Amino acid sequence: MDENFKVIFLEEAEKFLESLDNKSRRKIIYNIRKAQVTRDSNLLKKLTN
């Protein structure tokens, strides 16, 4: 599959992901990978609070 964009994790982001439980970490990474190959506005919506 073609990627729409490339993701490079900063060291701080890697540390954050490592601090999460396995289920949460897998869900976040799954959504990032899904956003790379699809155009789903819900995955890239603006976060508040």
Distance bins in CASP14 RR format, pairs under 12 A and 6 or more apart:
PFRMAT RR
TARGET T0000
AUTHOR 0000-0000-0000
RMODE 2
METHOD distances of the structure
MODEL  1
1 33 0 0 0 0 1 0 0 0 0 0 0
1 34 0 0 0 0 0 1 0 0 0 0 0
1 36 0 0 0 0 1 0 0 0 0 0 0
1 37 1 0 1 0 0 0 0 0 0 0 0
1 38 0 0 0 0 1 0 0 0 0 0 0
2 36 0 0 0 0 1 0 0 0 0 0 0
2 37 1 0 0 1 0 0 0 0 0 0 0
2 38 0 0 0 0 0 1 0 0 0 0 0
2 39 0 0 0 0 0 1 0 0 0 0 0
3 32 0 0 0 0 0 1 0 0 0 0 0
3 33 0 0 0 0 1 0 0 0 0 0 0
3 34 0 0 0 0 0 1 0 0 0 0 0
3 35 0 0 0 0 1 0 0 0 0 0 0
3 36 1 0 1 0 0 0 0 0 0 0 0
3 37 1 0 0 1 0 0 0 0 0 0 0
3 38 0 0 0 0 0 1 0 0 0 0 0
3 39 0 0 0 0 0 1 0 0 0 0 0
4 32 0 0 0 0 0 1 0 0 0 0 0
4 33 0 0 0 0 0 1 0 0 0 0 0
4 34 0 0 0 0 0 1 0 0 0 0 0
4 35 1 0 0 1 0 0 0 0 0 0 0
4 36 1 0 1 0 0 0 0 0 0 0 0
4 37 1 0 0 1 0 0 0 0 0 0 0
4 38 1 0 0 1 0 0 0 0 0 0 0
4 39 1 0 0 1 0 0 0 0 0 0 0
4 40 0 0 0 0 0 1 0 0 0 0 0
4 43 0 0 0 0 0 1 0 0 0 0 0
4 44 0 0 0 0 1 0 0 0 0 0 0
5 32 0 0 0 0 0 1 0 0 0 0 0
5 33 0 0 0 0 0 1 0 0 0 0 0
5 35 0 0 0 0 1 0 0 0 0 0 0
5 36 1 0 0 1 0 0 0 0 0 0 0
5 37 0 0 0 0 1 0 0 0 0 0 0
5 38 0 0 0 0 0 1 0 0 0 0 0
5 39 0 0 0 0 0 1 0 0 0 0 0
5 43 0 0 0 0 0 1 0 0 0 0 0
5 44 0 0 0 0 1 0 0 0 0 0 0
6 32 0 0 0 0 0 1 0 0 0 0 0
6 33 0 0 0 0 0 1 0 0 0 0 0
6 35 0 0 0 0 0 1 0 0 0 0 0
6 36 1 0 0 1 0 0 0 0 0 0 0
6 37 0 0 0 0 0 1 0 0 0 0 0
7 13 0 0 0 0 1 0 0 0 0 0 0
7 14 0 0 0 0 0 1 0 0 0 0 0
7 17 0 0 0 0 0 1 0 0 0 0 0
7 28 0 0 0 0 0 1 0 0 0 0 0
7 29 0 0 0 0 1 0 0 0 0 0 0
7 31 0 0 0 0 0 1 0 0 0 0 0
7 32 1 0 1 0 0 0 0 0 0 0 0
7 33 0 0 0 0 1 0 0 0 0 0 0
7 34 0 0 0 0 0 1 0 0 0 0 0
7 35 0 0 0 0 1 0 0 0 0 0 0
7 36 1 0 0 1 0 0 0 0 0 0 0
7 37 0 0 0 0 0 1 0 0 0 0 0
7 44 0 0 0 0 0 1 0 0 0 0 0
8 14 0 0 0 0 0 1 0 0 0 0 0
8 32 0 0 0 0 0 1 0 0 0 0 0
8 36 0 0 0 0 0 1 0 0 0 0 0
9 15 0 0 0 0 1 0 0 0 0 0 0
9 16 0 0 0 0 1 0 0 0 0 0 0
9 17 1 0 0 1 0 0 0 0 0 0 0
9 18 0 0 0 0 0 1 0 0 0 0 0
9 25 0 0 0 0 0 1 0 0 0 0 0
9 28 0 0 0 0 0 1 0 0 0 0 0
9 29 0 0 0 0 1 0 0 0 0 0 0
9 32 0 0 0 0 1 0 0 0 0 0 0
10 16 0 0 0 0 1 0 0 0 0 0 0
10 17 0 0 0 0 0 1 0 0 0 0 0
11 17 0 0 0 0 0 1 0 0 0 0 0
11 18 0 0 0 0 0 1 0 0 0 0 0
12 18 0 0 0 0 0 1 0 0 0 0 0
12 19 0 0 0 0 0 1 0 0 0 0 0
13 19 0 0 0 0 0 1 0 0 0 0 0
13 20 0 0 0 0 0 1 0 0 0 0 0
13 25 0 0 0 0 0 1 0 0 0 0 0
13 28 0 0 0 0 1 0 0 0 0 0 0
13 29 0 0 0 0 0 1 0 0 0 0 0
13 32 0 0 0 0 0 1 0 0 0 0 0
14 20 0 0 0 0 0 1 0 0 0 0 0
14 25 0 0 0 0 0 1 0 0 0 0 0
14 28 0 0 0 0 0 1 0 0 0 0 0
14 29 0 0 0 0 0 1 0 0 0 0 0
15 25 0 0 0 0 0 1 0 0 0 0 0
16 24 0 0 0 0 0 1 0 0 0 0 0
16 25 0 0 0 0 1 0 0 0 0 0 0
16 28 0 0 0 0 1 0 0 0 0 0 0
16 29 0 0 0 0 0 1 0 0 0 0 0
17 24 0 0 0 0 1 0 0 0 0 0 0
17 25 1 0 1 0 0 0 0 0 0 0 0
17 26 0 0 0 0 1 0 0 0 0 0 0
17 27 0 0 0 0 0 1 0 0 0 0 0
17 28 1 0 0 1 0 0 0 0 0 0 0
17 29 1 0 0 1 0 0 0 0 0 0 0
17 32 0 0 0 0 1 0 0 0 0 0 0
18 24 0 0 0 0 0 1 0 0 0 0 0
18 25 1 0 0 1 0 0 0 0 0 0 0
18 28 0 0 0 0 0 1 0 0 0 0 0
18 29 0 0 0 0 0 1 0 0 0 0 0
19 25 0 0 0 0 1 0 0 0 0 0 0
19 28 0 0 0 0 0 1 0 0 0 0 0
20 26 0 0 0 0 1 0 0 0 0 0 0
20 27 0 0 0 0 1 0 0 0 0 0 0
20 28 1 0 0 1 0 0 0 0 0 0 0
20 29 0 0 0 0 0 1 0 0 0 0 0
21 27 0 0 0 0 1 0 0 0 0 0 0
21 28 0 0 0 0 0 1 0 0 0 0 0
22 28 0 0 0 0 0 1 0 0 0 0 0
22 29 0 0 0 0 0 1 0 0 0 0 0
23 29 0 0 0 0 0 1 0 0 0 0 0
23 30 0 0 0 0 0 1 0 0 0 0 0
24 30 0 0 0 0 0 1 0 0 0 0 0
24 31 0 0 0 0 0 1 0 0 0 0 0
25 31 0 0 0 0 0 1 0 0 0 0 0
25 32 0 0 0 0 0 1 0 0 0 0 0
26 32 0 0 0 0 0 1 0 0 0 0 0
26 33 0 0 0 0 0 1 0 0 0 0 0
27 33 0 0 0 0 0 1 0 0 0 0 0
27 34 0 0 0 0 0 1 0 0 0 0 0
27 43 0 0 0 0 0 1 0 0 0 0 0
28 34 0 0 0 0 0 1 0 0 0 0 0
28 35 0 0 0 0 0 1 0 0 0 0 0
28 43 0 0 0 0 0 1 0 0 0 0 0
29 35 0 0 0 0 0 1 0 0 0 0 0
29 36 0 0 0 0 0 1 0 0 0 0 0
30 36 0 0 0 0 0 1 0 0 0 0 0
30 37 0 0 0 0 0 1 0 0 0 0 0
30 38 0 0 0 0 0 1 0 0 0 0 0
30 43 0 0 0 0 0 1 0 0 0 0 0
31 37 0 0 0 0 0 1 0 0 0 0 0
31 38 0 0 0 0 0 1 0 0 0 0 0
31 40 0 0 0 0 1 0 0 0 0 0 0
31 42 0 0 0 0 1 0 0 0 0 0 0
31 43 1 0 1 0 0 0 0 0 0 0 0
31 44 0 0 0 0 1 0 0 0 0 0 0
31 45 0 0 0 0 0 1 0 0 0 0 0
32 38 0 0 0 0 0 1 0 0 0 0 0
32 40 0 0 0 0 0 1 0 0 0 0 0
32 43 0 0 0 0 1 0 0 0 0 0 0
32 44 0 0 0 0 1 0 0 0 0 0 0
33 40 0 0 0 0 0 1 0 0 0 0 0
33 43 0 0 0 0 0 1 0 0 0 0 0
34 40 1 0 0 1 0 0 0 0 0 0 0
34 42 0 0 0 0 0 1 0 0 0 0 0
34 43 1 0 0 1 0 0 0 0 0 0 0
34 44 0 0 0 0 0 1 0 0 0 0 0
35 41 0 0 0 0 1 0 0 0 0 0 0
35 42 0 0 0 0 1 0 0 0 0 0 0
35 43 1 0 1 0 0 0 0 0 0 0 0
35 44 1 0 1 0 0 0 0 0 0 0 0
35 45 0 0 0 0 0 1 0 0 0 0 0
36 43 0 0 0 0 1 0 0 0 0 0 0
36 44 0 0 0 0 0 1 0 0 0 0 0
37 43 0 0 0 0 0 1 0 0 0 0 0
38 44 0 0 0 0 0 1 0 0 0 0 0
END
